[in-house]
Structures are given as structure tokens and as C-alpha cells.
Amino acid sequence: MEINELNARISTCTLCDLCKGRKNAVPGEGRVPADLMIIGEAPGKFEDAAGRPFIGMSGKFLTKYLEMAGIRREDVFITNAVKCRPPNNRKPKMEEIEACRPYLVSQLSLVNPKLVLALGVSAASALGMSFSHLSEIRGKVTDGMIGGKSVKIYVTFHPSFPMRFPKARDTFLDDLKKAKELVQG
């Protein structure tokens, strides 16, 4: 399957109730294949309107910090754990994450990244990671198996966290720089 065919399937998906409230599904975008794949939580208002990931305030913040870390957004593939906006920007439910999981597995197969950068709890959960608190896995490299494929996973904050809590910004930037180092390996 090609990325355009997968995106078309995602755009017409009805596997969970999130499809009922969406304007647009948000499959993801970027380079295919790519050395770095970034996975966030879920589309927000701006992403739902445009059908593109990370274009709202968190997206602008992420793009700025990626650039500061020496990562060009056009060189990565970026998506979310769920492809449709949850009502009132709530966190995705586990059953919604599971409904989208086959799409994420297919994206991982097509993108074939050296490293997956998980932004926050929902993204890490979508990748099958077990933890009680993000601090247990943030900043650590984990070897995972997703859809029968071995992948390296690195977890950091969702960009909305350092946006709201400036004390976390240096750590977030350091994590992005570490992700770049891991890709360059």
C-alpha cells in the first residue's frame, strides 16, 4: 500500500465515534520514508479544519523547537495517535487509540523510521508502552515491536506542556536535540 492510499482510507474511516464530529480526518504528512517519525496525541481545532497535523499553537511551538534542535519539519513524517479530533480537545480514549492503531502500524511500515519520537502520554500508549507516569519513560530510548517491526522509540513531552510551563522548555529542546543525535546515530 502507498501512503496516498492509506491517507484515503484514514480520511473515510468510521471505526470509532470520533468520525461523527470531525470536519477532516488528519492522516499525517511529511517525508516517506523518513528517518524520524513524530507521533502526537490527536488533532485539535485547526488541524480538524485543515486536515493537517500540528498547525495550531502546539504545532507552531513544535516547529520552532524542531528548528532550534536542527530538525527540519519537511524532513520528518508527523502524525497523531488518533486521526480525528476528540470533542472539546479531550484526551483520546484507549478504545479510540486502539481503533486507529492499524493506521499507525501501516504508517510506521511505510515511513520506516530509524526513530519514533512520541510526544506525550497518548502517543506513548499508542506505541504499546506501559508506564504509570510520563517521567518514567521521558528521555529514554526504548526498543519496541509494533506490527511485527522493531522500532526505536524516544519519548518527550507533548509540546502543549512546555508551552504552558516554561520551565520545561529547555528539557523539551534537549530531548529534540537528543532525538536528532539518535537519528544521526
HELIX and SHEET records of a PDB file:
HELIX    1   1 ILE A    3  SER A   11  1                                   9    
HELIX    2   2 ASP A   17  GLY A   21  5                                   5    
HELIX    3   3 LYS A   45  ALA A   50  1                                   6    
HELIX    4   4 MET A   57  MET A   68  1                                  12    
HELIX    5   5 ARG A   73  ASP A   75  5                                   3    
HELIX    6   6 PRO A   87  ASN A   89  5                                   3    
HELIX    7   7 MET A   94  VAL A  111  1                                  18    
HELIX    8   8 VAL A  121  ALA A  126  1                                   6    
HELIX    9   9 LEU A  134  GLU A  136  5                                   3    
HELIX   10  10 SER A  160  ARG A  164  1                                   5    
HELIX   11  11 PRO A  166  ALA A  168  5                                   3    
HELIX   12  12 ARG A  169  GLN A  184  1                                  16    
SHEET    1   A 6 GLU A  29  GLY A  30  0                                        
SHEET    2   A 6 PHE A  77  ASN A  80 -1                                        
SHEET    3   A 6 LEU A  36  GLY A  40  1                                        
SHEET    4   A 6 LEU A 115  LEU A 119  1                                        
SHEET    5   A 6 LYS A 149  THR A 156  1                                        
SHEET    6   A 6 VAL A 141  ILE A 146 -1                                        
END                                                                             
